[in-house]
Amino acid sequence: MIFRFHNGQVVLPDGPTGDADIMIADGIVTAVTPVGGTPADREIDLDGGWLLPGFVDTQVNGGGGVLFNDQVDVEAIAAIGAAHARFGTTAFLPTLISDTPAQIAAALAAVDTAIGQGVAGVVGIHIEGPFINEVKRGIHEAHRIRRLDTDTLATLTAPHRGRVMLTLAPELCDEDDIRTLVRHGVIVSAGHSDATYDETQRAIGAGLTGFTHLFNAMSPLHHRHPGAVGAAFDSDVYCGLIVDDVHLHPAVVRLAVRAKGKERIMLITDAMPSVGTDVSEFMLQGKRIAVKDGVCIFEDGTLAGTHLDMASALRKTAQVTGLPVPDVSTMASGTPATFLSLRDRIGAIAPGQRADWVWMDAGLTPRTTWIGGRTVSEAA
């Protein structure tokens, strides 16, 4: 099947191009070439916009009115994926915030089943807590926080169909446990942590490779006490950023991108069930969360995830950094795919990659999303 795109920019690994033919078979790109003489099966006028690799979001708590913690089943995962596909997300990790061992096991099983059934977009799971520091817990419930134990370690390291990402506080976990997790393929990320620079560096030495929502809910950078943020800047790790005009000052976004570069910064949403809906509130583990001016907030002022989608994250990042769209696209697609060790399958428009794309208009509003060459969302 040949898709022919024209009148816009198609972002390829070696840079944007104008018109392009993209050939696919069984949902995989087989060739990307200049427009040829062979009739296309589908011709798409980009109308001055962009064809970008589909977005890869490593932190999705919910969407479409569904919170993963409340409904750990295939139907919930599919609904969350469908809600975010409207905004260009073609690969995501349903994210479970601090919960019980039984709920963690159920969530892992649900994602395994969803992947086995071919639910569009799901590539694994993100377990965020409960192995975090209470002083940096944010909206996470204090009574759920605990230390990583042998039984849960076994649950996390058992074979799973997709990627397993775990956010923990390095200062409260043994380095040997981090090594065990990594040895079994778990992607370990620091978050909700009050770790010192040295504690964080020891965890990195043990195999920790990511930072969950850098700056937020972690020990800050101080000129005599670099903290977790300082360790992130001083090492070759991947860092998630929430760019929603609330979680980070624009100057901080610019500093992080300059310090780490587009190959180590990942745009994330930390999205809550309000994304893809017009609801003004939702419940989160017994707490009523208000959605005001695009911000999810508890009554005491604590931020509770976001009302952010990946298209908005890309648009806002381009605005505050002034970077070209292809560079910001890397942070929304290629970099998180590399972090998840999925770069051979997703994150670029290139032969051998799944045909996951998003057409965005000149104002960077999503028009159509494809997963495996199949249209999963199309603007009216």
C-alpha positions as CSV (number, residue, x, y, z in Angstrom):
1,M,0.0,0.0,0.0
2,I,1.3,3.4,-0.9
3,F,0.5,6.6,1.0
4,R,1.4,9.8,-0.9
5,F,1.8,12.9,1.2
6,H,2.2,16.4,-0.4
7,N,1.9,20.1,0.3
8,G,3.6,19.9,3.7
9,Q,6.6,18.5,5.6
10,V,7.2,14.8,6.3
11,V,9.7,14.5,9.2
12,L,12.2,11.7,8.5
13,P,15.2,10.6,10.5
14,D,17.6,12.7,8.4
15,G,15.3,15.8,8.4
16,P,12.1,17.0,6.9
17,T,11.2,16.6,3.3
18,G,8.4,17.9,1.1
19,D,6.4,15.3,-0.9
20,A,6.9,11.7,-0.1
21,D,5.6,8.2,-0.9
22,I,5.5,5.8,2.1
23,M,5.0,2.2,1.3
24,I,3.7,-0.2,4.0
25,A,3.0,-3.9,4.3
26,D,1.3,-5.5,7.2
27,G,1.4,-2.2,9.1
28,I,5.2,-1.8,8.7
29,V,6.9,0.8,6.6
30,T,8.8,-0.9,3.7
31,A,10.1,2.2,1.9
32,V,10.1,6.0,2.0
33,T,10.8,7.6,-1.4
34,P,10.2,10.8,-3.4
35,V,6.9,10.8,-5.1
36,G,7.0,8.4,-8.0
37,G,4.9,7.6,-11.0
38,T,3.1,4.6,-9.4
39,P,-0.5,5.5,-8.5
40,A,-0.9,5.8,-4.7
41,D,-3.5,4.0,-2.7
42,R,-4.1,7.1,-0.6
43,E,-3.2,10.7,-1.3
44,I,-3.1,13.1,1.6
45,D,-2.8,16.8,1.2
46,L,-1.0,18.0,4.3
47,D,-2.4,21.5,3.7
48,G,0.9,23.2,4.8
49,G,1.2,21.0,7.9
50,W,3.4,18.2,9.2
51,L,3.5,14.4,9.1
52,L,5.3,13.4,12.3
53,P,6.2,10.1,13.9
54,G,3.4,9.1,16.3
55,F,4.0,10.3,19.8
56,V,5.3,7.9,22.5
57,D,4.0,8.8,26.0
58,T,5.6,6.9,29.0
59,Q,3.2,8.3,31.6
60,V,-0.5,8.1,31.0
61,N,-2.7,7.7,34.2
62,G,-5.9,8.0,32.3
63,G,-8.0,9.6,29.6
64,G,-11.4,9.6,28.1
65,G,-13.0,9.6,31.5
66,V,-11.1,6.5,32.6
67,L,-8.5,6.2,35.4
68,F,-6.2,3.2,35.2
69,N,-6.0,2.7,39.0
70,D,-9.8,2.5,39.1
71,Q,-10.2,0.0,36.2
72,V,-7.2,-2.3,35.5
73,D,-8.6,-4.2,32.6
74,V,-8.4,-4.4,28.8
75,E,-11.4,-2.2,28.2
76,A,-9.9,0.6,30.3
77,I,-6.6,0.4,28.5
78,A,-8.3,0.6,25.1
79,A,-10.4,3.6,26.1
80,I,-7.3,5.4,27.4
81,G,-5.5,4.7,24.2
82,A,-8.3,5.8,22.1
83,A,-8.6,9.1,24.0
84,H,-4.9,9.9,23.5
85,A,-4.8,8.8,19.9
86,R,-7.0,11.8,19.1
87,F,-3.9,13.9,20.1
88,G,-1.3,11.9,18.1
89,T,-0.2,9.4,20.7
90,T,0.4,6.0,19.0
91,A,2.4,4.2,21.8
92,F,1.8,4.6,25.5
93,L,2.3,3.1,29.0
94,P,-0.8,3.0,31.1
95,T,0.4,4.3,34.5
96,L,-0.6,3.0,37.9
97,I,0.1,5.4,40.7
98,S,1.0,4.1,44.2
99,D,-1.4,1.2,45.0
100,T,-1.5,-2.2,46.6
101,P,0.5,-5.3,45.6
102,A,-2.6,-6.9,44.4
103,Q,-3.5,-3.9,42.2
104,I,0.0,-3.9,40.8
105,A,-0.2,-7.5,39.8
106,A,-3.7,-7.0,38.3
107,A,-2.4,-4.0,36.3
108,L,0.6,-6.0,34.9
109,A,-1.8,-8.8,33.9
110,A,-4.2,-6.5,32.2
111,V,-1.5,-4.9,30.1
112,D,-0.2,-8.3,29.2
113,T,-3.7,-9.3,28.0
114,A,-4.2,-6.0,26.2
115,I,-1.0,-6.4,24.2
116,G,-1.8,-10.0,23.5
117,Q,-5.2,-8.9,22.1
118,G,-3.6,-6.2,20.0
119,V,-5.1,-3.2,21.7
120,A,-3.9,-0.3,19.7
121,G,-0.9,1.7,21.1
122,V,-0.2,-0.1,24.4
123,V,3.5,-1.1,24.6
124,G,3.9,-1.7,28.3
125,I,3.1,-0.4,31.7
126,H,4.5,2.3,34.1
127,I,4.3,1.5,37.8
128,E,4.7,4.9,39.6
129,G,5.3,4.1,43.2
130,P,4.5,3.0,45.9
131,F,8.3,2.7,46.5
132,I,8.7,6.5,46.9
133,N,9.6,9.0,49.5
134,E,6.6,10.3,51.6
135,V,8.1,13.8,51.8
136,K,7.9,14.1,48.0
137,R,4.7,12.1,47.5
138,G,2.6,14.8,45.9
139,I,-0.9,13.5,45.3
140,H,0.1,9.9,46.1
141,E,-1.5,8.6,49.3
142,A,0.9,8.3,52.3
143,H,-0.6,5.1,53.6
144,R,0.1,3.3,50.3
145,I,3.8,4.1,50.4
146,R,6.2,1.3,51.4
147,R,9.5,-0.4,50.7
148,L,10.0,-2.8,47.8
149,D,9.7,-6.3,49.1
150,T,10.7,-9.7,47.8
151,D,7.2,-10.7,46.6
152,T,6.6,-7.5,44.6
153,L,10.1,-7.7,43.2
154,A,9.2,-11.2,41.9
155,T,6.0,-9.8,40.4
156,L,7.8,-7.0,38.6
157,T,10.6,-9.2,37.3
158,A,8.4,-12.0,36.0
159,P,8.2,-12.3,32.2
160,H,5.8,-9.7,30.6
161,R,4.7,-9.0,27.0
162,G,5.5,-5.3,27.0
163,R,7.9,-2.9,28.7
164,V,7.7,-2.5,32.4
165,M,8.8,0.9,33.8
166,L,9.1,1.5,37.5
167,T,9.4,4.8,39.3
168,L,11.0,4.7,42.7
169,A,12.9,6.8,45.2
170,P,16.5,5.7,44.9
171,E,17.3,6.6,48.5
172,L,14.8,4.1,49.7
173,C,15.7,1.1,47.5
174,D,18.7,-1.2,47.7
175,E,21.1,-1.0,44.8
176,D,21.0,-4.8,44.5
177,D,17.2,-4.6,44.0
178,I,17.7,-2.0,41.2
179,R,20.3,-4.3,39.6
180,T,17.8,-7.2,39.8
181,L,15.1,-5.2,38.2
182,V,17.3,-4.0,35.4
183,R,18.7,-7.5,34.8
184,H,15.1,-8.7,34.2
185,G,14.3,-5.9,31.8
186,V,12.5,-3.5,34.1
187,I,13.2,0.2,33.2
188,V,14.0,2.0,36.5
189,S,13.3,5.7,36.8
190,A,13.8,8.1,39.7
191,G,10.8,10.1,41.0
192,H,9.0,11.3,44.1
193,S,12.4,11.3,45.6
194,D,14.4,13.3,48.2
195,A,17.7,11.6,47.2
196,T,21.0,13.3,47.5
197,Y,23.3,13.6,44.5
198,D,25.4,10.7,45.7
199,E,22.5,8.5,46.4
200,T,21.1,9.1,42.9
201,Q,24.4,8.5,41.3
202,R,24.7,5.2,43.0
203,A,21.3,4.2,41.7
204,I,22.4,5.3,38.2
205,G,25.5,3.1,38.6
206,A,23.1,0.2,39.5
207,G,21.2,0.7,36.3
208,L,18.6,3.5,36.8
209,T,18.2,5.2,33.4
210,G,15.3,7.7,33.7
211,F,13.9,10.5,35.7
212,T,10.1,10.8,36.0
213,H,8.8,14.3,35.5
214,L,12.2,16.0,36.1
215,F,12.1,18.8,38.8
216,N,8.6,17.9,40.0
217,A,8.5,15.9,43.3
218,M,12.3,15.5,43.7
219,S,15.2,17.1,45.5
220,P,16.2,20.2,43.6
221,L,19.4,21.5,42.2
222,H,21.3,23.6,44.7
223,H,24.9,24.9,44.2
224,R,26.2,23.0,47.2
225,H,23.7,20.1,47.2
226,P,23.0,19.1,43.6
227,G,20.3,16.6,44.6
228,A,18.4,14.3,42.2
229,V,18.1,17.1,39.6
230,G,21.8,17.7,39.6
231,A,22.5,14.0,39.2
232,A,20.2,14.0,36.2
233,F,22.1,16.8,34.6
234,D,25.4,15.2,35.4
235,S,24.7,11.8,33.8
236,D,23.7,10.3,30.6
237,V,20.1,9.5,31.6
238,Y,16.7,10.2,30.1
239,C,14.4,12.8,31.6
240,G,10.7,13.3,31.3
241,L,9.3,16.8,31.2
242,I,5.8,18.0,31.8
243,V,5.4,21.1,29.6
244,D,2.0,22.5,30.4
245,D,2.7,26.0,31.6
246,V,2.1,24.9,35.2
247,H,4.5,22.2,36.3
248,L,7.6,24.0,34.9
249,H,8.5,27.6,34.3
250,P,9.4,28.1,30.6
251,A,13.0,29.1,31.5
252,V,13.4,25.7,33.3
253,V,12.2,23.9,30.2
254,R,14.7,25.8,28.1
255,L,17.5,25.1,30.6
256,A,16.7,21.4,30.7
257,V,16.6,21.0,26.9
258,R,19.9,22.9,26.6
259,A,21.5,20.8,29.3
260,K,20.3,17.3,28.1
261,G,19.5,17.8,24.4
262,K,16.7,16.4,22.4
263,E,18.2,12.9,22.5
264,R,17.7,12.7,26.3
265,I,14.6,14.8,27.0
266,M,11.2,13.1,26.7
267,L,7.9,14.9,26.6
268,I,5.3,13.2,28.8
269,T,1.7,14.1,29.8
270,D,1.2,12.5,33.2
271,A,-2.4,12.7,32.0
272,M,-5.5,12.1,34.1
273,P,-8.9,10.8,33.0
274,S,-10.1,14.4,32.1
275,V,-8.0,14.3,28.9
276,G,-10.3,13.9,25.9
277,T,-13.3,15.0,27.9
278,D,-14.9,18.2,29.1
279,V,-15.4,17.1,32.7
280,S,-14.7,19.6,35.5
281,E,-13.7,17.1,38.2
282,F,-12.9,13.5,38.8
283,M,-12.1,11.2,41.7
284,L,-8.6,10.0,42.4
285,Q,-8.3,7.4,45.2
286,G,-11.1,9.0,47.2
287,K,-10.0,12.6,46.5
288,R,-12.1,15.0,44.4
289,I,-9.8,16.6,41.8
290,A,-10.9,19.8,40.1
291,V,-10.0,20.6,36.5
292,K,-9.6,24.4,36.4
293,D,-8.2,26.2,33.4
294,G,-6.6,23.1,32.2
295,V,-5.0,22.2,35.6
296,C,-5.8,19.2,37.7
297,I,-5.7,20.2,41.4
298,F,-6.8,18.9,44.8
299,E,-8.5,21.2,47.3
300,D,-5.3,21.8,49.2
301,G,-3.5,23.1,46.1
302,T,-1.6,19.9,45.3
303,L,-1.2,19.2,41.6
304,A,-2.8,15.9,40.6
305,G,-1.3,14.9,37.3
306,T,-2.3,16.9,34.3
307,H,-5.0,17.7,31.7
308,L,-2.3,17.6,29.1
309,D,-2.1,15.8,25.8
310,M,1.0,15.1,23.7
311,A,0.0,17.4,20.9
312,S,-0.3,20.3,23.3
313,A,3.0,19.3,25.0
314,L,4.7,19.4,21.6
315,R,3.1,22.7,20.7
316,K,4.0,24.4,24.0
317,T,7.6,23.1,23.9
318,A,8.1,24.5,20.4
319,Q,6.7,27.8,21.7
320,V,8.8,28.1,24.8
321,T,12.1,26.8,23.3
322,G,11.9,28.2,19.8
323,L,13.2,24.9,18.5
324,P,12.3,23.6,15.1
325,V,9.3,21.2,15.0
326,P,11.5,18.2,13.9
327,D,13.7,18.7,17.0
328,V,10.6,18.8,19.3
329,S,9.2,15.9,17.5
330,T,12.3,13.8,18.5
331,M,11.5,14.5,22.1
332,A,7.9,13.4,21.7
333,S,8.7,10.2,19.6
334,G,12.2,9.0,19.0
335,T,13.7,9.7,22.4
336,P,11.0,8.0,24.5
337,A,11.1,5.1,22.0
338,T,14.8,4.8,22.6
339,F,14.4,5.0,26.4
340,L,11.9,2.1,26.1
341,S,14.4,0.1,23.9
342,L,11.7,0.2,21.1
343,R,13.6,2.4,18.7
344,D,13.9,-0.5,16.2
345,R,10.1,-0.6,16.0
346,I,8.6,2.8,16.7
347,G,9.5,6.5,17.0
348,A,10.4,7.4,13.4
349,I,9.1,7.3,9.8
350,A,11.5,4.9,8.3
351,P,11.7,1.4,6.8
352,G,11.2,-1.3,9.4
353,Q,9.2,0.9,11.6
354,R,5.5,0.5,12.5
355,A,3.5,2.9,10.4
356,D,2.6,5.2,13.3
357,W,2.1,8.8,12.2
358,V,0.3,11.9,13.1
359,W,-0.7,14.6,10.6
360,M,-0.7,18.0,12.3
361,D,-1.8,21.2,10.7
362,A,0.4,24.3,10.4
363,G,-0.7,25.4,13.9
364,L,0.3,22.0,15.3
365,T,-3.2,20.8,15.9
366,P,-3.7,17.0,15.1
367,R,-5.7,16.1,12.1
368,T,-5.3,12.4,11.6
369,T,-3.5,9.6,13.6
370,W,-2.4,6.3,12.1
371,I,-1.3,3.2,14.1
372,G,0.2,0.4,11.9
373,G,-1.1,2.3,8.9
374,R,-4.6,2.2,10.1
375,T,-6.5,5.4,10.8
376,V,-7.4,5.5,14.5
377,S,-8.4,9.1,14.8
378,E,-9.5,11.7,12.3
379,A,-10.6,15.3,12.9
380,A,-14.0,16.3,11.6
